[in-house]
Amino acid sequence: MSTIESQSQAVGAGVLVHGGAGHVPVERRAAHAAGCLEAARAGYAVIARAGSALDAVQAAARVLEDLPQFNAGTGAALNELGEVQHDAAIMCGRTLATGAVASLPGFKNPIDVARAVLDDGRHVLLVADGARLLAERAGIKSVDPASLITEAARVALGRPSGSGWAGGTIGAVARDREGHIAAATSTGGTIGKLIGRVGDSPIIGAGTLADDTSCALSATGDGEGILKIGLARVIAIAIEAGESPEAAATKWLTKMEARTEATGGVIIFLPSGTCAWARSTETMSWAYASERGEASGA
């Protein structure tokens, strides 16, 4: 059984991000932490201008999607045919408005397409061509899918371990000055995944959740295990029942591994202004930027 590491910090209004739970080599960890801090600062800049938590997590996620060291946007993990297919979700804790996309090809910032689903308001989750059509109607331009593929992603696909899950999914949670919270998650999924595989990231209550009555949460790790447990929802229920975010995350990451052998991590923001993060993996890059300071690590 893995050891759970967790931390929490009272930060007020701010943004907390993760760059994925996994096993990042020591020499790459500083770059992952630096990328997370860059994203957290971009998200907090929105809040500092009196922007919403929803806009802040979108801004933070866009930065992480553009950084090739993470498994989202540019540099995302490749499926069994060597293609990029993105999953992403974004949720507003104040209204429960939600947008998610899955098996999305050819868009530089999948979180923008998820936001377009949210803004359209008719549905929560669109997949494949349906997500592409809505994006185009919203004025979001597609890109050459080859432009999203990095050499590192090609190398990872060719390794014997390519059938395993990929650390590097990205996520953001935030609290704005009005006390509202939001969450966003974006990923390329597992390395070598089957065509049409959808992971936990775009599934509300599994990889992503935001509700002003409990918490904002973004998960990362073994998506199949996170889906089976409904990780975000069970942690949120525990927090609603009075558990601390650290205790709730530790309990359910432990139960998830015991029942499914899956490991992973979560980041959490409470409406009270406390943020927390926990992982059962060797690494999970993270950073926060807030009215009370900033920090990062891996």
Summary of the structure (lengths in Angstrom):
residues: 298
radius of gyration: 16.8
end to end distance: 20.7
largest distance: 48.7
contacts: 1258
relative contact order: 0.22
helix: 36%
strand: 28%
